[in-house]
Amino acid sequence: MRPSSPHFFPLALPFILGFFLLLAFLVALLEVGVLGYAYEKLGIDRRYISALLMLSLLGSYVNIPIAELPAEPMAAGREAVFFGMRYIIPSVMEWPRTILAINLGGAVIPTLLSAYLVMKHALYGPALIGVAVVAVLVHGLARPVPGVGIAVPTLVPPLAAAAVALPLARASAPALAYVAGSMGTLIGGDLLNLGKIQGLGAPVASIGGAGTFDGVFLTGIIAVLLA
């Protein structure tokens, strides 16, 4: 079977609507200057914050195919639950391969932003340590979910990122928390588990998509506020 489309929101409707409501709440905070201060500490002009968050959320719908994995029995057209989060398994209409893709909102945008923050704040050493710590923790907690891919407990990446950022770079803790949380999640949750994806029967295995997108997206919010 082949997916009817590699593009789909990684979370079930109630959760994706919840994220949109959360985004609306954050935009309101931006208007009164609360969240704007936090993101300015990241080194991002407040004029671009709402657009960046919206682009990340909408970008979760876009999976960019990069490879195809050999045939495996596939789960399709249902939902999977992990730590209370409901993930979408896209419908399929043609046998037999799994599409390996990279998610725009959960991988491409966070990677580009992380690279910008590392260079802007010269966080090369602390970023390497922070990403490694979060990646090891996330990798230990990540679990394969049939039909979905690799899933990570939602709140672990942002909380771990904030905890590791404060002692490593107090002056630039918000920026380091974002980098460590987003990159640590992608590396520990997805990249280090690529070998397990083929046997999960996922029509689309998306790096930064279903299973890790929620952790990456919340890292951009919670880690900055906590740090």
C-alpha angles and dihedrals in degrees: 000000000000124000113260085229134353088220119088138123107268096221131061116263099263091053097045089049088049090054091051089051089049089051091051089052091050091050088054089052089050090055091057092043100246100115092029090068092051093051093044085060085058089057097251122128110241090232089071100041099088092045091049094051093045091048090051092050096045089041089063086077092061119080116182110210114229104164146354124237124213121270121289133164104276137215112215147170099022142081133261126207126216124167090344094307118118115216126197120239105200121232118255132209107179134044142266133006138074116228114224108209142166118233117233098212098035101040117008098048095041091048093051092045092047091052089050093050094047092053095041094052097030091236097155098130099035091044092054092051095042094048091047093051095048092043092054092048094046092045090054092052100038115109131194112243115197112243093011111057127228117353128197129197103263102230099040098082098051094042093047091045093053091047094052097041098059098062094038100050114358094175092052098029096129092054093044091047091055093048095045094044099046099037093038090054094048093047099039097036104036115010096046090048100048089111091063097051099079094064095050097077093231113163089209121023104194125191104224091008131096111006098022106036094084091053093047094046094048090047088065089057111028099037093053093048093046093047 
